[in-house]
């Protein structure tokens, strides 16, 4: 079938809107109609060569979205026709990570699906980013990447649970396991960091310090639950010392949600030396290194990463969607722009300028 799609033909180049061919789903695969696709910064990282998860060009970006099942291949049992679904990190169920319960690192995530891509243009195969390729009106994906969700959840909010909302909320709730009455510092108030703030608030944190150089983020951070806002550019002297003074020696939990190794070190240094937990969410360039003195770990401070927030898609995404539908999580305030797919490059330009929180495209 034919499908409108936004294609990356070379590193660093704008996406081009093309009509591509989508082959039918094969065994274990599902054809979905993508109803909304979010503009997550990770797609830009892949296009720009910031990290090496992009399997090649021409590439079909898009990994944050939601849609409807319109066709299933042989042997598919996880979903059925008409199901509303959120594509997410695979849960193959058989690899070591899935067997251990760490399905957010399912080994099927790292398999190059380019050779089996169902997407093509003029007979040339197109590589789907992370095996998804949701910047296409129709997409064929592996069934174990799909999370069925309730049908009354609106697609223009549901898509966000494919990455940004789930990653941020889960980093606080399921990975760091923020405790009631605790102190939290969040570095970076983008679409993920603001959800970390919201997750910490939902977990019952007493002090939530939101850190960002954009003063316009203060209002939305406080709306999400921040008790304090710190702009590093207005702090006299050492930012780490300032934050440690605010928390009485360091926070119980700190988070870095940008992908900057300098901020990662600051996040680590503002976690309490004896019991603080620093969680790294942001994706830094592959060549960057994070330097830490080993003695800073011996005292008890912990450093950890949070791929997709540590979320187990099949278990956690429906829970988070329920919380949104029950009015306990505010997703509406974080969705700030809706664009036709033809304007996807402008959407990413807005993101680079720091305008809005999360934009999405429809077809």
LINURNOR-V899076 format. One record per backbone hydrogen bond with DSSP energy under -1.0 kcal/mol. CO is the residue of the C=O (numbers start at 1). NH is the residue of the N-H. E is the energy in kcal/mol with one decimal. If there is no record, write none. Layout:
co nh e
CO NH E
CO NH E
This chain:
co nh e
1 22 -3.0
3 20 -3.0
4 137 -2.5
5 18 -2.7
7 16 -2.7
8 59 -3.3
10 13 -1.7
16 7 -3.2
18 5 -2.5
20 3 -2.1
21 120 -2.0
26 29 -2.3
28 143 -2.9
29 73 -2.8
30 141 -2.6
31 70 -2.7
31 71 -1.5
32 139 -2.3
33 68 -2.0
36 66 -1.9
37 361 -2.7
38 40 -1.2
40 43 -1.2
41 45 -2.2
42 46 -1.9
43 47 -2.3
44 48 -2.8
45 50 -2.6
47 12 -1.4
50 286 -1.3
58 127 -2.8
59 8 -3.0
60 129 -2.7
61 135 -2.1
62 134 -2.7
64 38 -2.8
66 35 -2.2
66 36 -1.5
67 85 -2.6
68 33 -2.7
69 82 -2.6
71 31 -2.9
73 76 -1.5
74 28 -2.1
80 83 -2.1
83 69 -2.3
84 149 -2.4
85 67 -2.3
86 147 -1.5
95 99 -2.5
96 100 -1.5
97 102 -1.7
98 101 -1.1
101 103 -1.3
102 105 -1.9
103 106 -1.8
106 109 -2.1
107 110 -1.3
108 111 -1.0
114 117 -1.8
118 23 -2.7
119 126 -2.2
120 21 -3.1
121 124 -1.7
124 121 -2.3
127 60 -3.2
128 131 -1.9
129 132 -2.1
129 133 -1.0
135 6 -2.4
137 34 -2.6
139 32 -2.9
141 30 -2.9
142 145 -2.2
143 146 -1.7
144 91 -2.0
145 88 -3.0
147 86 -2.1
154 157 -1.7
154 158 -2.8
155 159 -1.9
158 161 -1.8
159 162 -2.2
160 163 -1.2
160 165 -2.0
163 167 -3.4
164 168 -2.3
165 169 -2.6
166 170 -2.5
167 171 -1.8
168 172 -1.3
169 173 -2.7
170 174 -2.4
170 175 -2.3
171 176 -2.7
172 178 -2.7
179 182 -1.6
182 206 -2.0
182 207 -1.9
183 253 -1.9
184 209 -3.2
185 255 -2.0
186 211 -2.8
187 257 -2.7
190 194 -2.3
192 196 -1.7
193 197 -2.2
194 198 -2.1
195 199 -2.6
196 200 -2.7
197 201 -2.3
198 202 -2.5
199 203 -2.0
200 205 -2.4
201 204 -1.0
204 181 -3.1
207 184 -2.6
208 227 -2.0
208 228 -1.9
209 186 -2.7
210 230 -2.7
211 188 -2.9
214 217 -2.0
215 218 -1.4
217 221 -2.2
218 222 -2.5
219 223 -2.0
220 224 -1.9
221 226 -2.7
228 210 -2.7
230 212 -1.8
231 234 -2.4
238 242 -2.0
239 243 -2.6
240 244 -2.6
241 245 -1.9
242 246 -1.7
243 247 -1.6
244 249 -3.6
251 272 -2.8
252 277 -2.2
253 185 -1.9
254 279 -2.8
255 187 -3.0
256 281 -2.7
256 282 -1.8
260 264 -2.3
261 265 -2.0
262 266 -1.9
263 267 -2.9
264 268 -2.3
265 269 -2.7
266 270 -1.3
268 271 -1.3
270 251 -3.1
272 276 -2.3
273 301 -1.1
276 302 -2.8
277 254 -2.6
278 304 -2.6
279 256 -2.0
280 306 -1.6
285 288 -1.7
293 296 -2.0
294 297 -1.9
294 298 -1.5
295 299 -1.1
297 300 -1.6
302 278 -3.2
304 280 -3.1
306 309 -2.3
307 310 -2.5
308 311 -1.6
312 316 -3.7
313 317 -1.6
316 320 -2.5
317 321 -2.6
318 322 -2.1
319 323 -1.9
320 324 -2.0
321 325 -2.6
322 326 -1.9
323 328 -2.6
323 329 -1.0
324 327 -1.7
331 334 -1.5
332 335 -1.1
334 358 -1.2
337 360 -1.9
339 362 -1.5
340 343 -2.6
341 344 -1.8
343 347 -1.8
344 348 -1.9
345 349 -2.0
346 350 -2.4
347 351 -1.6
348 352 -2.3
349 353 -1.6
350 355 -2.8
351 354 -1.3
358 336 -2.2
358 337 -1.1
359 39 -2.4
360 339 -2.7
361 37 -2.2
362 341 -2.0
